Amino acid sequence: MNIYLNTLLCSGIVLLMASCTSQPEAIKGSFGFDLNFLKKYQKVITLEENNGKSQLILLPDLQGRVMTSTANGLEGNSYGWLNYDLITSGKFEEHFSPFGGEERFWMGPEGGQYAIFFKKGSEFTFDNWYTPKGIDTEAYEIISQSSNEVLFQKKMSLLNYQDFKFDIEVNRKISILNQTQIEKDLGLDMPANINFVGYQSNNEIVNVGEQAWSKKSGLLSIWILGMYMPSKNTTVVLPYKDSLALNTSYFGTIPPGKLKITDKHVMFNGDGTSRFKLGIPPKNVLPYAGSYDADKKTLTIINYTFEGDSTYVNSEWREQENPYEGDVVNSYNDGPLENGGQLGPFYELESSSSTKELKPGESIKHTHKTYHFEGSFEGLNKISKQLLNKDLNELN
């Protein structure tokens, strides 16, 4: 065999081996795509269960937030909304850095006379709204880590609208759940032909300062927010009990036709095209909220700590008559700002802890759980009926 033929033969073998061992390129919208993308720009931690079908991506440098998850491995849908351009830039925004993430840690109140997002004496407008760096851009320390949970910690100081200084230790543990845990938590038998992922965050804020926190100087709450991909066929479902006192005054009047309110549910289209926010107070709250994406046949459920407390911080952007009569669960639909810009688009499902006066060394705790189910419509409808008390056939 001559040298030229031998070279061609060897080259062909190398190419054949390369084609056999190469992996198909991940498709945008898949968990694998987002995992590969985030690895280029961030320190990434992944948690796994269910033989790798259920996975999470955590970012310690962005407050230990859950950026996204999957119920069907690398090729499965990626559930969290990611701001690819902002993450690629490596920059921080002036008011709030909307990197995305389907479960992030914040604290309230956002607005009002005890706000932590506004400086003393400033008007409650977007130009004066600044997210504290400790819940927006700063890294959290990894205290412990395993294949299915991570404990983060952060010490920070915050000034509120009264110039009261809070010295805080944040402890945040993220745990991915197996099928047995999910079924026990939700009291259900997993339907056939359903893929799933579930996880919880156990969050704690500790008063590590020398002063007690009082209602007179202002209090804090734990606030967990999830940012999800919007679509014209996604419906947000907020169940409630008793005579509803729905709070819709966060960002002005909600456009006509955006809400559908029945005697058991508040619903809206999570399309990310119109900016509004609503909240449900303690007297009406039920322990679940969710959304359904009819295109992807995906049901999202959140469950959160609620023990009948009535003292919740009020985050409305105005001077408040009742600063401790806030909401337990909120949902936000992103849309254009007054200046024409937009943070997203995305929609959010949120829950908050109650608040209380804390002496030095005392703490507030809050657990927030997130579940995604996808697969057969019949199986998803069974879960929706049980947890949200809603037949998916009734959704437009």
N, C-alpha and C positions, 0 to 999 in steps of 0.2 A: 504494500500500500504506500503510495507516495505521500510526501509531507503535506501537500495541499489537501488531498482527500482526507487524510487523517485529521487535519485541523478542522475541516468542515464537519466531520463525523463527531468529533469531540464537542464542537460548538453546539451541534444539534442536541447532543445528550444533555449539555448544561442547560440549554433553553427549555428542553422537555422537563428536566428536573425542577427548574424554576417555576414553570407553569403549573406543575403538579403540587408544589408546596406553597404557592402564593395564595393569599386569602382574598376573597371578593371584597371590593371596597364597600365600606359601610354606607348605608343610605341615610341622607339627612332626615331627621325625624325618628331615627332608631336610637336605642340606648348606646349601641356600639359607636355610632357617629359622635354622640355627645361625649362619651368617655374618651375617645381619641382626641377630640377637640380640646377638652378640658386639660388633658395631660400635657398639652403644649404650653399652657399658660398658668397652670395652678398646681399646687401640691394636692394630690387626689388620694382619698381613702375610699375603698369600696367595701361594702358589707354584703354577704351572700347568705341565702337560705334556699331550700327547695332545689338542691342540686344545681345551683347557679341560675335557675330561672328567675328567682326573686333577687334583685340587686339594688343597692343604693350607691350614690356618689356623694361623699361629704367633702367639704372644703374647709380645713382648719383656718386658713388665712382669711376666710370670709365668715367669721363668727360660728364656724362649725355648722353651717347651713347644709341642708339636704338639697343639692342642686337638682337632682332628678332621680328617677327610679324606673324599674322595668318589672313586668310580670312574666316576661317570656325571653329572658336572656339578652344577649347582645343584639340580636335581630328584632327584638320586641320594641314596641312603642316606648318612646321617652316621654315621661309625663310632665316634667317640669318645664316652665318657660325659661329660656336662656337668652340673654342679650349678647349675641355673638360679637357684634361690633364693639361694644364697650369692653367686653372681656379681652378681645384681641388688642385693643388700644392700650390696655394696662393703666388707664387713667381713672381718676375719680371725678365724679361730677360735683358741682358746687352745693346743691341742695340735698341730693339723694343720689346714690349710685345704684341704679336699677340693674344690677348684674343678673337678676333672676333668682330662681331657686324655688322649689315647691314647698319648702318648710324652713323659715328663718326666724331668728330670735329678735324681738324688739321689746321695748317697754313703753308704757303709757303713763300719763296722758299726753297725747299729741298736742292738743290745743287747750284753750281756757286759761284761767288765772293760775293754774299750777302746771302749765305745759312745760315739757322738756325739749320741745322742738322750736320754741320761740324765746328770744331774749326779753328780759324785763322791759316793759313799756312799748314794745313793738306791736304794730297792727297785725291782725291774724290774716295775712295774705301770703300767697305763694312766694313772693319776693323775700319775705322775712322768715320763711320756713326752712330750717336746717336740721337734718337728721344727725343726732349725736354720733361721733365717729366710733364710739365703742359698740354701736349696734349697726354700723354701716360699712366701715372700711378697715377696721383693725382686726388683727389675728387673735385667735383664742388658743391657749396652751393645751396640748394633749396630755392629760393626766394618766390615762390608761387606755389600752386598745386591745381588742381581740377580733376574731373573724366575724362576730355578730354584734358588737357594740363598742362605742367610743365615748369616753368621758372627757369633756372640755371644761376649761376654767378661764375666767377673765376677771381681773380687778379693774375697776374704773371709778371715776368721779363724774357726777352730773350736776349742773346748776339748773334749777327750774325758774319759772317766770317770777317767782318771789325772791330769787337769788339765794334760795336755800340749797346747800351743798349736800348731795347724797354720796356717801362712800359705799361702794357696792362690790360684792363678790358674786359673780355669776357662775353657777354650776349647771352644765347642760350635758345630759347623757342621751345618746341616740342608740336605739336598739332595733334591729330587724327581727321580725316575728316569724315563727314557723307556722305551719298550717294548724297544728293543735292549739297553739296560743291564739291564733286569729279566731278559730271556731269557738274557743272558750270565752274570749273577750266579747264577741258579738252574739254569742248564744245561737249559732247557726251551724248547720251541716253544709259543708261546701258543696254546691251543686256540681254535677258532672259537666265536663267540657268548659270549665272556667279556669283561666289563669289568674294569678293573684300575687300581690305583694302588699305587705303591711309593716308598718314601723311605728315607733313611738319616741317622743322626746320627753324626758323628765327634766324639768327646768326649775331652778331655784335662784332667788335673789336674797342675799344676806346683807343686813346692815352691819358693816364692819367699821363704821365710824364711831365717834364718841358721843354724838347727839342722837336722841330718839327721833323717829319720824312721826309727825303728828298731822292731823287733818288741817290744823291751822296753818302750818308751813307747807303742806302738800304731801301727797303719798304717791306711790308707784304701783304699777301692776306688771305682770308678765303678759306679753302679747305675742302670739305666734301667728305668722302669716304664710300662706301658700300661694305661689304665683303659677298659674296654669295657662296652657295654650288656648286662646279663644277660637271660636268658630261660630258660624251662623246656625249650626245645628247642635250647639251645646246649651243645655238648660241647667241653671242653678236652682236647687230645690232646698228651701229652708223651712222645715216643719216647725210648728209652734202649737202652744196650747192656750186655752181660755180666750178671752177677748183681747185681740192683738193691739199692743201699743208700739207700732213699728216706727223706728226712728229713721227718717229720710232726709234730715236737715244738714248733713255733713258738708255737702258741696252744692248747696242750692237745690232748687226744685228738680226732681227727676222728670225727664221728658214724658209727655203723655204716651200711653201705650207700651211703656217699657216694662211695667210690672203686671203680673197677674196674681191676685190675692184671692184665695179661697178661704173656707172656714178652717182649713188645717195647714195651708202652705202659702209661702211667698215664693214666687218664681220669676225669673227673668232670663233673657238670652245673654249668655256670657260671650259676647261677640267682640268686646274690646273696641267699640266704635263710639261710645258715649260715656262720659265720665260721671259716675255717681256712686254713692255708697249708702248702705242701709244697715241697720242694726236691730237686734232683738234683745229686750231687757230681761232681767232675771225672772220676772213673774211669768213670762211667756216661753221661756227657753225649754227646749228638749235637747237631749244629749247628742243629737246627730245633725249633720248638715251634709250636703253633697251636690254632685253635678253629674249629668249624663251627656256623653258625646255620642250622638246617634250615628255619626259617620264611622267612627272607630269602634263602636259598640263597647264603650268603656264607661264604667260606673265608678265614681270617686266618692268616698265617704270619709268624713272626719268625725272624731269622737273626742271629747275633752272633759277635763275635770269640772264638775259642777256639783256642789254639795248644799245648795239651797241658800247660799249667802246672797245678800242684797246690796253690798257695798262695792261698787265698781267705779273706777275712774271714768270721767266723761272726757272724751277726746275731741269734741266739737270745736271748730275754729271760731270761738267767740267767748266773751265774758259770760259765765254760766251762773244761773240761779241755783242749780243743783249739781255741783261738781262731783258728787259721789253717787250719782244715779245714772251711771253709764250702762253700756251694753255688754253682754256676755259673748255673743257671736255676731260677727259682721261679714259682709260680702261687698267687694268692690269691683266695679266694672271700669276698666281703664278707657280713656278717650282723650280727645284733644283738650289741651289747656287753653286758657283765654288768649295766650300769645301765639297759639297755633301749633306749638310743639306737643310732643306726647312722650310719656315715660315708656310705654309699651309698644304694642298692645298686649294685654293679658287680662285675666280676671283673677280674683282672690277669694279664698275661704279663710276666715280668721277666727281665732278664739282668744279670750282673755281670762286671766285669773281675777278673783276678787282681790280687794286690797285691805290692808289693816295697818294700824299704827305699830311700828316695830321699835323695840328697844335695841341697843347694841347687842349683836349676837343672834338676834331673832331673824326669821326668814319667812318668805312666801314661796309656795311650791305650786307648780301647774304641770299637768300632763296633757299632751296633745297627741292623738293617734291619727294616722293617715292610712287608708286602704284604697287600693286600685283593683278592680275586677274587670276582666274582659273575656269575651267568648260568646256563648249562645245567648240570644235575647231572653229565652225562657229562664235561664239560670240567673241572669242579671235582674230580671224582673222579680224573681223570687226574693233576691236580696233587697231590692229597693222597697218592695212591699213590707218586708219585715223591719227594716231599719229606718226608712224614710216615710213609711206608711203611704207610699205613692206608687200607683200603677204606671209604668213607663208608657203604656199604650195611650195614656191621657196627655202626654206631652206633645206639643206641636214642634 
